[in-house]
């Protein structure tokens, strides 16, 4: 589904895609698909972190 969304974005002229995930979710999955960490937000319960990711199309 994510690859299809990227394809549609390219077809519509998008230059990049962004998404967010928590440290206990899917960070390695997104990194394997070419996403890189653009911003990290800390201060969540149990010292969790949120990552804003970006991938150039």
PDB file of N, CA, C and O in Angstrom:
ATOM      1  N   UNK A   1       0.823  -1.178   0.000  1.00  0.00           N
ATOM      2  CA  UNK A   1       0.000   0.000   0.000  1.00  0.00           C
ATOM      3  C   UNK A   1       0.878   1.257   0.000  1.00  0.00           C
ATOM      4  O   UNK A   1       0.598   2.223  -0.709  1.00  0.00           O
ATOM      5  N   UNK A   2       1.925   1.224   0.795  1.00  0.00           N
ATOM      6  CA  UNK A   2       2.807   2.393   0.866  1.00  0.00           C
ATOM      7  C   UNK A   2       3.487   2.656  -0.475  1.00  0.00           C
ATOM      8  O   UNK A   2       3.590   3.805  -0.905  1.00  0.00           O
ATOM      9  N   UNK A   3       3.946   1.607  -1.129  1.00  0.00           N
ATOM     10  CA  UNK A   3       4.592   1.769  -2.434  1.00  0.00           C
ATOM     11  C   UNK A   3       3.618   2.323  -3.470  1.00  0.00           C
ATOM     12  O   UNK A   3       4.007   3.101  -4.341  1.00  0.00           O
ATOM     13  N   UNK A   4       2.371   1.927  -3.376  1.00  0.00           N
ATOM     14  CA  UNK A   4       1.350   2.453  -4.289  1.00  0.00           C
ATOM     15  C   UNK A   4       1.116   3.942  -4.016  1.00  0.00           C
ATOM     16  O   UNK A   4       0.952   4.723  -4.954  1.00  0.00           O
ATOM     17  N   UNK A   5       1.099   4.335  -2.758  1.00  0.00           N
ATOM     18  CA  UNK A   5       0.938   5.752  -2.408  1.00  0.00           C
ATOM     19  C   UNK A   5       2.112   6.567  -2.947  1.00  0.00           C
ATOM     20  O   UNK A   5       1.922   7.678  -3.441  1.00  0.00           O
ATOM     21  N   UNK A   6       3.337   6.014  -2.853  1.00  0.00           N
ATOM     22  CA  UNK A   6       4.500   6.705  -3.402  1.00  0.00           C
ATOM     23  C   UNK A   6       4.372   6.851  -4.917  1.00  0.00           C
ATOM     24  O   UNK A   6       4.694   7.902  -5.471  1.00  0.00           O
ATOM     25  N   UNK A   7       3.908   5.810  -5.578  1.00  0.00           N
ATOM     26  CA  UNK A   7       3.720   5.841  -7.038  1.00  0.00           C
ATOM     27  C   UNK A   7       2.728   6.940  -7.429  1.00  0.00           C
ATOM     28  O   UNK A   7       2.978   7.710  -8.356  1.00  0.00           O
ATOM     29  N   UNK A   8       1.624   7.003  -6.729  1.00  0.00           N
ATOM     30  CA  UNK A   8       0.614   8.039  -7.008  1.00  0.00           C
ATOM     31  C   UNK A   8       1.208   9.428  -6.774  1.00  0.00           C
ATOM     32  O   UNK A   8       0.962  10.353  -7.547  1.00  0.00           O
ATOM     33  N   UNK A   9       1.985   9.564  -5.710  1.00  0.00           N
ATOM     34  CA  UNK A   9       2.637  10.840  -5.437  1.00  0.00           C
ATOM     35  C   UNK A   9       3.547  11.272  -6.571  1.00  0.00           C
ATOM     36  O   UNK A   9       3.521  12.430  -6.989  1.00  0.00           O
ATOM     37  N   UNK A  10       4.350  10.344  -7.070  1.00  0.00           N
ATOM     38  CA  UNK A  10       5.232  10.649  -8.204  1.00  0.00           C
ATOM     39  C   UNK A  10       4.422  11.089  -9.420  1.00  0.00           C
ATOM     40  O   UNK A  10       4.748  12.078 -10.077  1.00  0.00           O
ATOM     41  N   UNK A  11       3.357  10.335  -9.707  1.00  0.00           N
ATOM     42  CA  UNK A  11       2.509  10.650 -10.865  1.00  0.00           C
ATOM     43  C   UNK A  11       1.893  12.038 -10.756  1.00  0.00           C
ATOM     44  O   UNK A  11       1.626  12.683 -11.770  1.00  0.00           O
ATOM     45  N   UNK A  12       1.669  12.493  -9.539  1.00  0.00           N
ATOM     46  CA  UNK A  12       1.048  13.808  -9.324  1.00  0.00           C
ATOM     47  C   UNK A  12       2.069  14.914  -9.088  1.00  0.00           C
ATOM     48  O   UNK A  12       1.707  16.048  -8.777  1.00  0.00           O
ATOM     49  N   UNK A  13       3.345  14.577  -9.239  1.00  0.00           N
ATOM     50  CA  UNK A  13       4.386  15.593  -9.143  1.00  0.00           C
ATOM     51  C   UNK A  13       4.939  15.856  -7.761  1.00  0.00           C
ATOM     52  O   UNK A  13       5.637  16.851  -7.566  1.00  0.00           O
ATOM     53  N   UNK A  14       4.655  15.003  -6.798  1.00  0.00           N
ATOM     54  CA  UNK A  14       5.210  15.197  -5.454  1.00  0.00           C
ATOM     55  C   UNK A  14       6.721  14.987  -5.482  1.00  0.00           C
ATOM     56  O   UNK A  14       7.218  14.109  -6.187  1.00  0.00           O
ATOM     57  N   UNK A  15       7.434  15.780  -4.727  1.00  0.00           N
ATOM     58  CA  UNK A  15       8.887  15.678  -4.672  1.00  0.00           C
ATOM     59  C   UNK A  15       9.374  14.776  -3.544  1.00  0.00           C
ATOM     60  O   UNK A  15      10.464  14.209  -3.614  1.00  0.00           O
ATOM     61  N   UNK A  16       8.555  14.652  -2.507  1.00  0.00           N
ATOM     62  CA  UNK A  16       8.933  13.815  -1.371  1.00  0.00           C
ATOM     63  C   UNK A  16       7.682  13.384  -0.623  1.00  0.00           C
ATOM     64  O   UNK A  16       6.589  13.896  -0.860  1.00  0.00           O
ATOM     65  N   UNK A  17       7.863  12.429   0.288  1.00  0.00           N
ATOM     66  CA  UNK A  17       6.779  11.959   1.145  1.00  0.00           C
ATOM     67  C   UNK A  17       7.280  11.983   2.584  1.00  0.00           C
ATOM     68  O   UNK A  17       8.455  11.720   2.841  1.00  0.00           O
ATOM     69  N   UNK A  18       6.388  12.299   3.521  1.00  0.00           N
ATOM     70  CA  UNK A  18       6.742  12.284   4.937  1.00  0.00           C
ATOM     71  C   UNK A  18       5.764  11.403   5.698  1.00  0.00           C
ATOM     72  O   UNK A  18       4.624  11.199   5.280  1.00  0.00           O
ATOM     73  N   UNK A  19       6.239  10.889   6.822  1.00  0.00           N
ATOM     74  CA  UNK A  19       5.381  10.125   7.717  1.00  0.00           C
ATOM     75  C   UNK A  19       5.991  10.155   9.104  1.00  0.00           C
ATOM     76  O   UNK A  19       7.128  10.591   9.282  1.00  0.00           O
ATOM     77  N   UNK A  20       5.241   9.695  10.078  1.00  0.00           N
ATOM     78  CA  UNK A  20       5.758   9.635  11.445  1.00  0.00           C
ATOM     79  C   UNK A  20       5.523   8.259  12.025  1.00  0.00           C
ATOM     80  O   UNK A  20       4.581   7.557  11.657  1.00  0.00           O
ATOM     81  N   UNK A  21       6.401   7.890  12.941  1.00  0.00           N
ATOM     82  CA  UNK A  21       6.276   6.618  13.646  1.00  0.00           C
ATOM     83  C   UNK A  21       6.918   6.773  15.021  1.00  0.00           C
ATOM     84  O   UNK A  21       7.774   7.634  15.222  1.00  0.00           O
ATOM     85  N   UNK A  22       6.509   5.951  15.944  1.00  0.00           N
ATOM     86  CA  UNK A  22       7.092   5.959  17.281  1.00  0.00           C
ATOM     87  C   UNK A  22       8.228   4.938  17.341  1.00  0.00           C
ATOM     88  O   UNK A  22       8.317   4.046  16.497  1.00  0.00           O
ATOM     89  N   UNK A  23       9.092   5.078  18.343  1.00  0.00           N
ATOM     90  CA  UNK A  23      10.233   4.174  18.446  1.00  0.00           C
ATOM     91  C   UNK A  23       9.817   2.719  18.682  1.00  0.00           C
ATOM     92  O   UNK A  23      10.607   1.813  18.418  1.00  0.00           O
ATOM     93  N   UNK A  24       8.626   2.480  19.161  1.00  0.00           N
ATOM     94  CA  UNK A  24       8.158   1.118  19.414  1.00  0.00           C
ATOM     95  C   UNK A  24       7.305   0.587  18.264  1.00  0.00           C
ATOM     96  O   UNK A  24       6.728  -0.495  18.368  1.00  0.00           O
ATOM     97  N   UNK A  25       7.223   1.350  17.160  1.00  0.00           N
ATOM     98  CA  UNK A  25       6.421   0.912  16.016  1.00  0.00           C
ATOM     99  C   UNK A  25       7.314   0.379  14.890  1.00  0.00           C
ATOM    100  O   UNK A  25       7.955  -0.658  15.062  1.00  0.00           O
ATOM    101  N   UNK A  26       7.366   1.044  13.779  1.00  0.00           N
ATOM    102  CA  UNK A  26       7.900   0.465  12.551  1.00  0.00           C
ATOM    103  C   UNK A  26       9.116   1.190  11.971  1.00  0.00           C
ATOM    104  O   UNK A  26       9.296   1.177  10.753  1.00  0.00           O
ATOM    105  N   UNK A  27       9.945   1.812  12.784  1.00  0.00           N
ATOM    106  CA  UNK A  27      11.082   2.565  12.268  1.00  0.00           C
ATOM    107  C   UNK A  27      11.970   1.727  11.341  1.00  0.00           C
ATOM    108  O   UNK A  27      12.243   2.183  10.230  1.00  0.00           O
ATOM    109  N   UNK A  28      12.434   0.544  11.717  1.00  0.00           N
ATOM    110  CA  UNK A  28      13.296  -0.230  10.810  1.00  0.00           C
ATOM    111  C   UNK A  28      12.618  -0.579   9.484  1.00  0.00           C
ATOM    112  O   UNK A  28      13.276  -0.611   8.444  1.00  0.00           O
ATOM    113  N   UNK A  29      11.325  -0.836   9.512  1.00  0.00           N
ATOM    114  CA  UNK A  29      10.576  -1.144   8.297  1.00  0.00           C
ATOM    115  C   UNK A  29      10.652   0.020   7.317  1.00  0.00           C
ATOM    116  O   UNK A  29      10.953  -0.176   6.139  1.00  0.00           O
ATOM    117  N   UNK A  30      10.380   1.230   7.800  1.00  0.00           N
ATOM    118  CA  UNK A  30      10.410   2.404   6.931  1.00  0.00           C
ATOM    119  C   UNK A  30      11.822   2.706   6.436  1.00  0.00           C
ATOM    120  O   UNK A  30      12.004   3.110   5.288  1.00  0.00           O
ATOM    121  N   UNK A  31      12.818   2.512   7.293  1.00  0.00           N
ATOM    122  CA  UNK A  31      14.199   2.754   6.874  1.00  0.00           C
ATOM    123  C   UNK A  31      14.606   1.792   5.760  1.00  0.00           C
ATOM    124  O   UNK A  31      15.339   2.184   4.852  1.00  0.00           O
ATOM    125  N   UNK A  32      14.153   0.562   5.811  1.00  0.00           N
ATOM    126  CA  UNK A  32      14.448  -0.404   4.745  1.00  0.00           C
ATOM    127  C   UNK A  32      13.829   0.025   3.419  1.00  0.00           C
ATOM    128  O   UNK A  32      14.325  -0.342   2.354  1.00  0.00           O
ATOM    129  N   UNK A  33      12.754   0.795   3.479  1.00  0.00           N
ATOM    130  CA  UNK A  33      12.096   1.286   2.272  1.00  0.00           C
ATOM    131  C   UNK A  33      12.676   2.616   1.782  1.00  0.00           C
ATOM    132  O   UNK A  33      12.160   3.207   0.833  1.00  0.00           O
ATOM    133  N   UNK A  34      13.744   3.084   2.428  1.00  0.00           N
ATOM    134  CA  UNK A  34      14.419   4.285   1.964  1.00  0.00           C
ATOM    135  C   UNK A  34      14.090   5.567   2.698  1.00  0.00           C
ATOM    136  O   UNK A  34      14.538   6.638   2.288  1.00  0.00           O
ATOM    137  N   UNK A  35      13.321   5.489   3.770  1.00  0.00           N
ATOM    138  CA  UNK A  35      12.989   6.681   4.547  1.00  0.00           C
ATOM    139  C   UNK A  35      14.128   7.003   5.512  1.00  0.00           C
ATOM    140  O   UNK A  35      14.778   6.102   6.043  1.00  0.00           O
ATOM    141  N   UNK A  36      14.359   8.288   5.729  1.00  0.00           N
ATOM    142  CA  UNK A  36      15.387   8.704   6.677  1.00  0.00           C
ATOM    143  C   UNK A  36      14.771   9.619   7.729  1.00  0.00           C
ATOM    144  O   UNK A  36      13.774  10.297   7.480  1.00  0.00           O
ATOM    145  N   UNK A  37      15.381   9.623   8.897  1.00  0.00           N
ATOM    146  CA  UNK A  37      14.894  10.435  10.014  1.00  0.00           C
ATOM    147  C   UNK A  37      15.209  11.900   9.727  1.00  0.00           C
ATOM    148  O   UNK A  37      16.361  12.275   9.505  1.00  0.00           O
ATOM    149  N   UNK A  38      14.168  12.709   9.738  1.00  0.00           N
ATOM    150  CA  UNK A  38      14.325  14.149   9.521  1.00  0.00           C
ATOM    151  C   UNK A  38      14.246  14.916  10.845  1.00  0.00           C
ATOM    152  O   UNK A  38      14.845  15.982  10.995  1.00  0.00           O
ATOM    153  N   UNK A  39      13.500  14.357  11.802  1.00  0.00           N
ATOM    154  CA  UNK A  39      13.281  15.036  13.079  1.00  0.00           C
ATOM    155  C   UNK A  39      12.907  14.004  14.129  1.00  0.00           C
ATOM    156  O   UNK A  39      12.179  13.054  13.839  1.00  0.00           O
ATOM    157  N   UNK A  40      13.399  14.185  15.343  1.00  0.00           N
ATOM    158  CA  UNK A  40      13.046  13.314  16.457  1.00  0.00           C
ATOM    159  C   UNK A  40      12.450  14.164  17.572  1.00  0.00           C
ATOM    160  O   UNK A  40      13.033  15.173  17.968  1.00  0.00           O
ATOM    161  N   UNK A  41      11.299  13.761  18.073  1.00  0.00           N
ATOM    162  CA  UNK A  41      10.660  14.467  19.185  1.00  0.00           C
ATOM    163  C   UNK A  41      10.682  13.541  20.397  1.00  0.00           C
ATOM    164  O   UNK A  41      10.240  12.395  20.329  1.00  0.00           O
ATOM    165  N   UNK A  42      11.198  14.054  21.494  1.00  0.00           N
ATOM    166  CA  UNK A  42      11.272  13.284  22.732  1.00  0.00           C
ATOM    167  C   UNK A  42      10.297  13.852  23.750  1.00  0.00           C
ATOM    168  O   UNK A  42       9.645  14.865  23.500  1.00  0.00           O
ATOM    169  N   UNK A  43      10.201  13.192  24.899  1.00  0.00           N
ATOM    170  CA  UNK A  43       9.365  13.703  25.973  1.00  0.00           C
ATOM    171  C   UNK A  43       8.056  12.963  26.155  1.00  0.00           C
ATOM    172  O   UNK A  43       7.184  13.412  26.900  1.00  0.00           O
ATOM    173  N   UNK A  44       7.912  11.846  25.490  1.00  0.00           N
ATOM    174  CA  UNK A  44       6.702  11.052  25.638  1.00  0.00           C
ATOM    175  C   UNK A  44       6.817  10.127  26.844  1.00  0.00           C
ATOM    176  O   UNK A  44       7.899   9.932  27.397  1.00  0.00           O
ATOM    177  N   UNK A  45       5.699   9.570  27.233  1.00  0.00           N
ATOM    178  CA  UNK A  45       5.654   8.641  28.352  1.00  0.00           C
ATOM    179  C   UNK A  45       6.634   7.485  28.141  1.00  0.00           C
ATOM    180  O   UNK A  45       6.801   7.005  27.020  1.00  0.00           O
ATOM    181  N   UNK A  46       7.271   7.046  29.205  1.00  0.00           N
ATOM    182  CA  UNK A  46       8.238   5.938  29.192  1.00  0.00           C
ATOM    183  C   UNK A  46       9.426   6.223  28.275  1.00  0.00           C
ATOM    184  O   UNK A  46      10.007   5.303  27.698  1.00  0.00           O
ATOM    185  N   UNK A  47       9.781   7.491  28.145  1.00  0.00           N
ATOM    186  CA  UNK A  47      10.923   7.933  27.331  1.00  0.00           C
ATOM    187  C   UNK A  47      10.810   7.549  25.859  1.00  0.00           C
ATOM    188  O   UNK A  47      11.826   7.411  25.177  1.00  0.00           O
ATOM    189  N   UNK A  48       9.604   7.378  25.370  1.00  0.00           N
ATOM    190  CA  UNK A  48       9.403   7.066  23.951  1.00  0.00           C
ATOM    191  C   UNK A  48       9.784   8.265  23.091  1.00  0.00           C
ATOM    192  O   UNK A  48       9.813   9.403  23.559  1.00  0.00           O
ATOM    193  N   UNK A  49      10.075   7.983  21.829  1.00  0.00           N
ATOM    194  CA  UNK A  49      10.413   9.031  20.878  1.00  0.00           C
ATOM    195  C   UNK A  49       9.564   8.876  19.619  1.00  0.00           C
ATOM    196  O   UNK A  49       9.218   7.767  19.213  1.00  0.00           O
ATOM    197  N   UNK A  50       9.241  10.012  19.015  1.00  0.00           N
ATOM    198  CA  UNK A  50       8.526  10.021  17.742  1.00  0.00           C
ATOM    199  C   UNK A  50       9.505  10.464  16.670  1.00  0.00           C
ATOM    200  O   UNK A  50      10.270  11.408  16.866  1.00  0.00           O
ATOM    201  N   UNK A  51       9.478   9.782  15.539  1.00  0.00           N
ATOM    202  CA  UNK A  51      10.357  10.111  14.430  1.00  0.00           C
ATOM    203  C   UNK A  51       9.530  10.624  13.257  1.00  0.00           C
ATOM    204  O   UNK A  51       8.538  10.008  12.867  1.00  0.00           O
ATOM    205  N   UNK A  52       9.947  11.749  12.702  1.00  0.00           N
ATOM    206  CA  UNK A  52       9.386  12.242  11.450  1.00  0.00           C
ATOM    207  C   UNK A  52      10.352  11.790  10.370  1.00  0.00           C
ATOM    208  O   UNK A  52      11.543  12.097  10.420  1.00  0.00           O
ATOM    209  N   UNK A  53       9.828  11.056   9.390  1.00  0.00           N
ATOM    210  CA  UNK A  53      10.651  10.475   8.335  1.00  0.00           C
ATOM    211  C   UNK A  53      10.346  11.122   6.990  1.00  0.00           C
ATOM    212  O   UNK A  53       9.264  11.668   6.774  1.00  0.00           O
ATOM    213  N   UNK A  54      11.329  11.047   6.090  1.00  0.00           N
ATOM    214  CA  UNK A  54      11.179  11.643   4.763  1.00  0.00           C
ATOM    215  C   UNK A  54      11.827  10.728   3.727  1.00  0.00           C
ATOM    216  O   UNK A  54      12.837  10.075   3.991  1.00  0.00           O
ATOM    217  N   UNK A  55      11.218  10.699   2.542  1.00  0.00           N
ATOM    218  CA  UNK A  55      11.792   9.980   1.416  1.00  0.00           C
ATOM    219  C   UNK A  55      11.577  10.829   0.170  1.00  0.00           C
ATOM    220  O   UNK A  55      10.453  11.216  -0.148  1.00  0.00           O
ATOM    221  N   UNK A  56      12.669  11.111  -0.528  1.00  0.00           N
ATOM    222  CA  UNK A  56      12.546  11.845  -1.778  1.00  0.00           C
ATOM    223  C   UNK A  56      11.981  10.922  -2.847  1.00  0.00           C
ATOM    224  O   UNK A  56      12.349   9.751  -2.938  1.00  0.00           O
ATOM    225  N   UNK A  57      11.087  11.468  -3.647  1.00  0.00           N
ATOM    226  CA  UNK A  57      10.505  10.698  -4.733  1.00  0.00           C
ATOM    227  C   UNK A  57      11.217  11.052  -6.011  1.00  0.00           C
ATOM    228  O   UNK A  57      10.889  10.517  -7.069  1.00  0.00           O
TER     229      UNK A  57
END
